[in-house]
Amino acid sequence: MIPARTRHTVAIVGAGAAGTLTAIQLCETATRRRTPLDLVLVDPAPEVGRGTAYATPDPRHRLNVPAGGMSCYPDEPGHFTRWLCRHGEPTVTGADFATRYRFGAYLADTLGQAIVRAQGVVGVRRLRVRAESCTGAPDGRVELHLADGGRVTADSAVLATGPAGSTGDWAPPALRASARFVAAPWVPGALDGPRADGADVLLVGTGLTAVDLALTLDRPGRTVHAVSRNGLLPQPHALTPAGTMPAPEDLGSSLAELRRAVYRHISRAVRTHGDWRPALDSLRPHTAKLWHSLTPDERAQFLKEEGARWNTHRHRMAPATAESLTRRRTARRLRVYAGRIVGVNVGQGEGGGVVGAGGEGAAVRSGPDGVPARPGPAGVPVRTGQDGILTVSLSDGRRIRAGWVIDCTGPGPRLDDPLWRSLFDSGAAVPGPLGMGVATGDGRLLDARGRAERPLFTLGAPRRGELWETTAIPEIRVQAAALAEELLAPLTRPARAARRPRRRPVDAHGLALSTHAEAAAAYRTGLDRVLKVRAAAEDSFERAVTLDPGFALGHAALALVGHECGADVDVPRALADAQRSAHERADERERSFVDVVTRRVHGDDGDGALLRHLEAHPADALALATAVPTIAFSGINDLDDAYALRLVERTSPVYDGHWFPTSLLAFLRQEEGRYGEAGELAHRALAAEPASGHAVHALAHVHYESGAHKTGRDWLDGWVSGQGRGAVHRAHFSWHVALHELALDDTAAVRKRWFAQLAPGRVTGVRALVDSGSLLWRARLSGSWRGRIPAADVLGTVAQEVVERPATAFTALHAAVALAAAGDLAALRRLRDHAAGADAVQREIIVPLCEAFAALVEERFHDAARGLDALLPDLRRVGGSAAQREVVEETLLYALVAGGRCDAARRLLDARLDRQQAPRDRRMLAGLPA
C-alpha cells in the first residue's frame, strides 16, 4: 500500500528580493517534480518583491548591476531583460541599468506567474504581519509567533529578512532623538521633512544609499554634504564593458599573498583591457572561497584595511548615476568629505557652538544661551538650540551647517529585530564570524554548539559573515535555487521510492516519454503537426508542459519550434525549463535531445550533437526532421545531399514504412535531379498521409524543375485551397504556385495571388522576406509586374535587425533581394558591412552579392552582371532550394539585357529553356533584339 502524501509546509519570513526569489524557486521546483507543498509568506509589506531596496519610486534610483545580471534565474540570464522588453521597454539591452522600482515589479510579477503555474501542486498563503519570535515545536517543526497573536507552524522556515539596520552608534543620543535626524531614510515618509524645507543636508556615509539620496534631495539653492571616514564614492560601471578575463589560478594562501596576486591581476587587466573592472569581476565567482581561505584575524584585517576600497570598486553605480553626481559636484551642490564627526551643535549660529570632543567622561558644558550640552559616545558633545540648524564638526577641523542629518552608513553587523533577538536569546542562533550576520552551515542556522538543530534557513545578507559577498541578486538567486533543492529533496526521494513502477507513455514511434498520459497525448499531437508541417504545433507543446511542467522533452520541442520556425515562444525560457526538467526527470534520450536543442540555440556544435543523437536514437522523428534541411527546419548546415540521403536511408527501416521518412526521401531525390523517383515517393507518402507537407513540398519542386507548370499549378493550387489550409508554411506553397504562374507568363494570376495570399499582413516576418519579397522582384525583372512594386511594405513587416543583421546567409540573400527591390542603397551597404564580419559564407557570397545589387540599383549594369555571374557557381553554399536561388540568375539576366549584352542574355535563356520549358522565358528570348 502506498502511504498517503502529507503536505509539507515551508514558511518564508520576509517577502523582499531574497524571500521572493526563494518562493519562486520553491514553486517552480515543486511544480516540476509534482511535489505537494504549502508555502506561507510572512511580511507586513504591502507588496512582495520590493523590500527596502526596490520600493523607491524615484526613477533616478537605478540598479547597480546591468539588467543582464539581474535575472531571477541563475541559469537564464536574459529573463529580466526580456521582461522589460515585454513591459514597455522594447529597446532595452542586457547592458542597460533599469530602475530599482521596475525590478521590484519584475520580482512580484515573476512570483505571481510561478504561483499561477503551481496551482494544484503548491498552495501559497500571504500573511501581512510581522513575525516576532520563533520557537521549536515538539515534533521537530518550528512555530512562528506573529505580531497579531497568530501562529504559523511549519516543517521548515526560511528567514529572508534582508540586511540588518544601521546601528547609528556614531550618532550621539541627543542627535538620534532630534526630529532633524533621519535614522532610516527608506522608511515611507522619512524624507518628507528634508524634501519640504530646502535646508542643506548632511549625509553620513558615501555608499550607494548616499548616492541615491544625493540625487533625490538635490535642488537649486541646496548643498548636499556627504561625509565618511574615507570620503570614497562608489566607482562607476564602464560605459562600454571592456571584456572578460579569467581569474588567476593561484591567489595564495594568506592575506598578504592574496593582496599581491589581486594587485598583479588588476595591473594585467589595465595593460590588456585598459580597465581594472574585468579583473575585479573575474574574482566574483571565487569570493566566498577566498573569504573562507583566510583566518579570522586576516578577515578582520581585510575589513579594516581593504574593506572600504573593495566595496567602492566592487559595488559600482550606473554610468548615468555617476554622470549626474559629477554634474552636481561640479556645480558645488554636492560636496564630499573624508573624516569623522567629532562634534554636533544645534544652535543659532557658529559663534555659540561647542565643537570639541572631550575625553571619556567629559563634563557637561553650557553654551552662551545657557542650554546644557550633553556628551555623546566617546565624549562627542551635542547641544540643542532654538533654530534647529545643526553644526557638525569633522575631524579635519571643518564645520558643516545643515538642517538635516541622514544616516546613510549602511547595514550594521547585528541582526537586531525581535525575531532574530528571540533566536539569539534562546541559543537557536548565534552571531556569524566577526559578529556579522548569523552563523550558518550552507544556509542552515547553527546554534551555540555549532549544530543545526532546527529546520531554520537563511540567505542573502544574514550570511555575510560566512560568505562576505552575499547581498547582491546574482549571489542571492543562486542561494535561493540551492535552498529550494535542499528543502524539497527529502520530499521527492520518499515519494519516488513509494511510487509503483509504471509503464511510461510513448510517442508515435514507440519512444518512451517521461511524463503522464495526458501530457504525452498533447506532445504527440504537436509532433504530428511538426512532421506534417501543420500549424499550431507550439500550442500542443505548450499544452503538454502546462499539464506537466517537469516534462523536459515538451519544453525542448517548444524551444526548437520557436528558434527554428519563428513560433511565438519565449525560447530562452523554454530552453531553461527543458534543462532544469532534464536534470530532474528524463531518460538518456531526452537529455540528449535537450542538449541538441541547447547547442542549436546557442550555436555550439549543434550539428555534431544532432548527428550523434541520431546515431544513438534513429527513431527520434523530431531529431530527424531537424537534421534534414526542408521546409520545416534549417537542417544541418554542412549536410550535403549524399550524406543527407544516407542519414534518411539509414534511419528509415526503424519507421517500418511510415510516410514521414518517405516524404523526406522524396525531397532529397528531387534535389539530386531524380524527379521521376522523387515524384513516386511523394505520391506514396501522400497516399498514406494527404496532409504531409514535406511530400507536397517535394512534389512542388518536381513539377517546377521538370517544367510541368500547368500540372504543378493546378495540383498545388487545389492542395493549398484544401489540405493546405492548415499548413504552417502555407505562404511558401502559395509562392510555389505563383512560380508556376510566372513561368506560364500569366501576369494577372501572379498579381491576384500576391494580393490574396502573399501581401504584407497576410504574411509577415522572415516568411514575407523570403517568399513575398523574392516573388515581387522576380515579377518585376521578367516584366510581369508593371509600375511600383510594394517592396518597402514587405520590409516593413520584418524586424530591421533581421534584414540588416541576418543570422544566416540564406536570410541575407533574400534581404539583399528585398532591399534592391526597394532601392534602399544605404541599408544594402549596412547589410554588406554586417556580412563582412559574419561567417565565411556571408563574407564570401553575401558581400559581393550586395555590391552587385547596389550596382544594379545605381544602373551600373555591366558591374552588376559581372559580379552576379561570378557568384553563380558558389551560390549553393547559401542554402535553400535551386528554385529559391534562381532569383540571382534572373537578376543576372535582367542586368545583361539592361546593359545591352543581348548575346550573353540569349545564351543564358537558352540554357534555362534546356532545363525546363517556360512560356515566360520563350517570350523574353523572342523579345531580344538580333
Sequence and secondary structure as in RCSB ss.txt:
>XXXX:A:sequence
MIPARTRHTVAIVGAGAAGTLTAIQLCETATRRRTPLDLVLVDPAPEVGRGTAYATPDPRHRLNVPAGGMSCYPD
EPGHFTRWLCRHGEPTVTGADFATRYRFGAYLADTLGQAIVRAQGVVGVRRLRVRAESCTGAPDGRVELHLADGG
RVTADSAVLATGPAGSTGDWAPPALRASARFVAAPWVPGALDGPRADGADVLLVGTGLTAVDLALTLDRPGRTVH
AVSRNGLLPQPHALTPAGTMPAPEDLGSSLAELRRAVYRHISRAVRTHGDWRPALDSLRPHTAKLWHSLTPDERA
QFLKEEGARWNTHRHRMAPATAESLTRRRTARRLRVYAGRIVGVNVGQGEGGGVVGAGGEGAAVRSGPDGVPARP
GPAGVPVRTGQDGILTVSLSDGRRIRAGWVIDCTGPGPRLDDPLWRSLFDSGAAVPGPLGMGVATGDGRLLDARG
RAERPLFTLGAPRRGELWETTAIPEIRVQAAALAEELLAPLTRPARAARRPRRRPVDAHGLALSTHAEAAAAYRT
GLDRVLKVRAAAEDSFERAVTLDPGFALGHAALALVGHECGADVDVPRALADAQRSAHERADERERSFVDVVTRR
VHGDDGDGALLRHLEAHPADALALATAVPTIAFSGINDLDDAYALRLVERTSPVYDGHWFPTSLLAFLRQEEGRY
GEAGELAHRALAAEPASGHAVHALAHVHYESGAHKTGRDWLDGWVSGQGRGAVHRAHFSWHVALHELALDDTAAV
RKRWFAQLAPGRVTGVRALVDSGSLLWRARLSGSWRGRIPAADVLGTVAQEVVERPATAFTALHAAVALAAAGDL
AALRRLRDHAAGADAVQREIIVPLCEAFAALVEERFHDAARGLDALLPDLRRVGGSAAQREVVEETLLYALVAGG
RCDAARRLLDARLDRQQAPRDRRMLAGLPA
>XXXX:A:secstr
       EEEEEE  SHHHHHHHHHHHHHHHHHT  EEEEEE  SSSSS TTTT    TT B SS GGG  S TT
 TTHHHHHHHHTT TT  TTS  BHHHHHHHHHHHHHHHHHHTTTTEEEEEE S EEEEEE TTS EEEEETTS 
EEEESEEEE   S     TTS HHHHHSTTEES TTSTTTTHHHHHH   EEEE  SHHHHHHHHHH  TT  EE
EEESS     B  SS        S   SSHHHHHHHHHHHHHHHHHHHS SHHHHHHTGGGHHHHHHHS HHHHH
HHHHHTHHHHHHHHS B HHHHHHHHHHHHTTSEEEEES EEEEEEESSGGG       TT    B TT  B EE
 GGG EEE  SS EEEEEETTS EEEESEEEE     S   SHHHHHHHHHTS  B GGG SB EETTEE  TTS
   S EEE SGGGHHHHS   SHHHHHHHHHHHHHHHHHHHHHHHHHHS      B TTS B SS HHHHHHHHH
HHHHHHHTBTTHHHHHHHHHHH TT HHHHHHHHHHHHHH  S  HHHHHHHHHHHHHHS  HHHHHHHHHHHHH
HHTSSHHHHHHHHHHH TT HHHHHHHS SSS    TT  HHHHHHHHHHHGGGGTT HHHHHHHHHHHHHTT H
HHHHHHHHHHHHH TT HHHHHHHHHHHHHTT HHHHHHHHHHHHHTGGGGBTTHHHHHHHHHHHHHHTT HHHH
HHHIIIIISBTTB HHHIIIIIIHHHHHHHHTT S S   HHHHHTTS HHHHHS SSHHHHHHHHHHHHHHT H
HHHHHHHHHHHTS HHIIIIIHHHHHHHHHHHTT HHHHHHHHHHHGGGGGGG S HHHHHHHHHHHHHHHHHTT
 HHHHHHHHHHHHHH   HHHHHHHHHS  
